Amino acid sequence: MHEKSPATRSAPLAARVLDLIASGQAASRTELSALLGAAPSTISLTVSQLVDRGLVAEGGTASSTGGRPRKVLRIGGAEDFAVAADVGGRHARIGVVLPGGGLDGVATLPLDIAAGPEAALAQLAGSLEQLAEQRKTGRLRGVGLSLPGPVDTAAGRVTLPSRMPGWNEFPVRDWLRERFGVPGAVENDANCMAFGEHTVRPAGLRQSVTVKIGSAIGAGIIADGRLYRGATGAAGDITHVRIDGAADHPCSCGNTGCLETVASGAALVRILRETGAEADTTEDIVRLVEDADPAATRAVRQAGGHLGTVLAANVNFFNPDAVYLGGILSTLEPFVAAVRSRLYEGCHPLVTKHLVIDRAQLGADAGLVGAGLFALQQALELALREVAEPQGM
Ligand SMILES: [Zn+2]
């Protein structure tokens, strides 16, 4: 269950030491000892263990007062990295992810998830290994995957995915760990996008909802700076909210008239084809709107309105600092404008007073960054546990 508990709970002293060094409140053993009220010998032992694992570095000397120089502690491993992939239906976006959300070597490659987990993961792993080998500095700490389906993060498996045939209950995280020899992190794509986007935004925006609107719709919730998964990992699933006045189109969930059937890229393709337009993919919809096709623009605006109505209810309830819109449809101004306008119409003024409504700043990279950061977080929590266990904490 360690995946769900914050580092500060799984390894109190080591985590608090790391936290104080990272936040600049302490830069020496003496300061740590004073701030934490722990014996100097205990602090020294913990710091040595953190240094051994590359989590803390002891560098240079500093003396602002001209007195005797002293050793300065800082967070180590800034050069360390994860490799990650944001997996879609036909493509994967891969790259190196650094602590703090920096990216390197980003590339998009064709990938057929319908070929099943063994074939798809083997292909992906080959490309990720190349990325890791090309990197000259730092150490590979973890491997992160963003997947387009529900993920049981505690088990590291995909569960009941409607768009990933053959993947149900496949042990993705264990497979990654076996192949790479470092911790693996597997998470749903909307959650990855939410976490990635949250990380690069100002620290004051601690509550946010990120919606991914591509051929399907998903949302991730950040509550008090952390991903909120809910009781069974389904938090943020606005996809199957029933829309008043929606036609009785069947949804993948077995119901009819869900948000997904009127506002997703797949729904827009269906709606526009019924009018005789030539559209096979969500990318075709985007092209039509960019060419100012009236029917496509109207359909996209209506889709944004439906999403905005569903979001307004959730925003009233959750009172976030920010709503971020990601996925390919969020690149369309008429879509974003419709969402925004419904949110202002449908929310209490107190809720929208300071509400940030914005496109995902990381754009198409948000999911990739989030997946990599989850992997780095796993690696950190594992290292902290290893530090904590010999001390019996
Ligand atoms: Zn549904």
Residues whose N, C-alpha, C, O or C-beta is under 5 A from the ligand:
A	BS01	ZN	T239 H240 C251 S252 C253 N255 C258
